[in-house]
């Protein structure tokens, strides 16, 4: 399941992939494979867990941004960071870290969340091919 963006007055815009501002790279499973000790079932299970649970985390981040609840947004972003490290998606990591630390002060918060959602959705597409 991919998270979609709604075209509303809420600040989110339904655009095609925001390639101008994205530096997407294919997931790097090196860390996950090292952590697994060569257990490919563990690797596949972790990828499947990420694919299954991340869309809800992204929806929560979007919801918290829309409601202006920066504390919950910060916490949701923080939880997402470790998942991104496990599945090797550094292209989303920096943006999520910025949201975690600076959401209250970001003029481009909704655009940043869009980029995160688009980047992670691309990662999910690639991760599906790896399991």
C-alpha positions in Angstrom: 0.0 0.0 0.0 1.3 3.4 -0.9 0.4 6.6 0.9 -1.2 9.1 -1.4 -1.4 12.8 -1.0 -4.6 14.7 -1.1 -5.1 17.8 -3.1 -6.6 20.0 -0.5 -6.1 23.4 1.1 -4.2 21.6 3.9 -0.8 22.3 2.4 -0.4 18.9 0.7 -0.3 18.8 -3.0 -0.9 15.8 -5.3 2.0 16.0 -7.7 3.9 13.4 -9.6 7.2 12.3 -8.1 9.0 15.4 -6.9 12.2 14.5 -8.7 13.6 18.1 -8.6 14.1 17.9 -4.8 14.7 14.2 -4.4 17.9 12.3 -4.3 16.5 8.8 -4.3 18.8 5.9 -4.1 17.9 2.2 -4.2 17.7 0.6 -0.7 21.0 -0.7 0.5 20.5 -3.8 2.6 24.1 -4.1 3.8 23.4 -3.1 7.4 20.3 -5.4 7.6 22.2 -8.3 6.2 25.1 -7.7 8.7 22.6 -7.5 11.5 20.9 -10.7 10.4 24.2 -12.7 10.5 23.3 -14.2 7.1 19.7 -15.1 8.0 17.8 -14.3 4.8 14.5 -15.2 6.3 15.2 -12.5 8.9 16.0 -10.0 6.2 12.9 -10.8 4.3 10.8 -10.6 7.4 12.2 -7.1 8.3 11.6 -5.9 4.8 8.0 -7.2 4.9 7.5 -5.6 8.3 8.7 -2.3 6.9 6.5 -2.5 3.8 3.4 -3.4 5.9 3.8 -0.9 8.7 5.4 2.2 7.2 2.4 3.5 5.3 0.5 3.9 8.6 3.5 5.7 10.1 3.5 8.1 7.1 -0.2 8.7 7.5 0.3 9.6 11.1 3.1 12.0 10.3 0.8 13.7 7.7 -2.0 13.8 10.2 0.1 15.3 12.9 1.5 17.9 10.5 -2.0 18.9 9.4 -3.2 19.2 13.0 -0.1 21.1 14.1 0.9 18.6 16.7 4.6 18.9 16.4 5.4 16.8 19.5 3.6 13.8 18.0 5.1 14.5 14.6 8.6 14.6 16.2 8.0 11.3 17.9 6.6 9.6 14.7 9.6 10.9 12.7 11.9 9.5 15.4 10.4 6.1 15.2 10.6 6.1 11.4 14.4 6.8 11.5 15.5 3.4 12.8 13.3 1.7 10.2 14.9 3.7 7.4 18.3 2.7 8.7 17.4 -1.0 8.8 16.2 -1.0 5.2 18.9 1.3 3.9 16.9 4.3 2.7 19.3 7.2 3.4 17.6 9.3 0.8 14.7 9.7 3.2 16.7 9.7 6.4 18.0 13.3 6.3 14.6 14.7 5.5 12.9 12.7 8.3 15.6 13.8 10.7 15.0 17.4 9.8 11.3 17.0 10.4 12.0 15.4 13.8 14.2 18.3 14.9 12.8 21.3 13.1 9.1 20.8 12.2 7.9 23.7 14.3 10.1 26.1 12.3 9.9 24.7 8.8 8.1 26.9 6.3 8.2 23.9 3.9 7.0 21.2 6.3 4.2 19.9 4.0 6.6 19.8 1.0 9.2 18.0 3.1 6.6 15.4 4.2 5.6 15.0 0.6 9.2 14.3 -0.4 9.5 11.8 2.4 6.3 10.0 1.4 7.3 9.9 -2.3 10.9 8.7 -1.5 9.7 6.0 0.9 7.0 4.8 -1.6 9.8 4.5 -4.2 11.8 2.5 -1.7 8.8 0.2 -0.9 8.5 -0.5 -4.7 12.2 -1.5 -4.8 12.0 -3.4 -1.5 9.1 -5.5 -2.8 11.4 -6.7 -5.6 14.0 -7.8 -3.1 11.7 -10.2 -1.2 
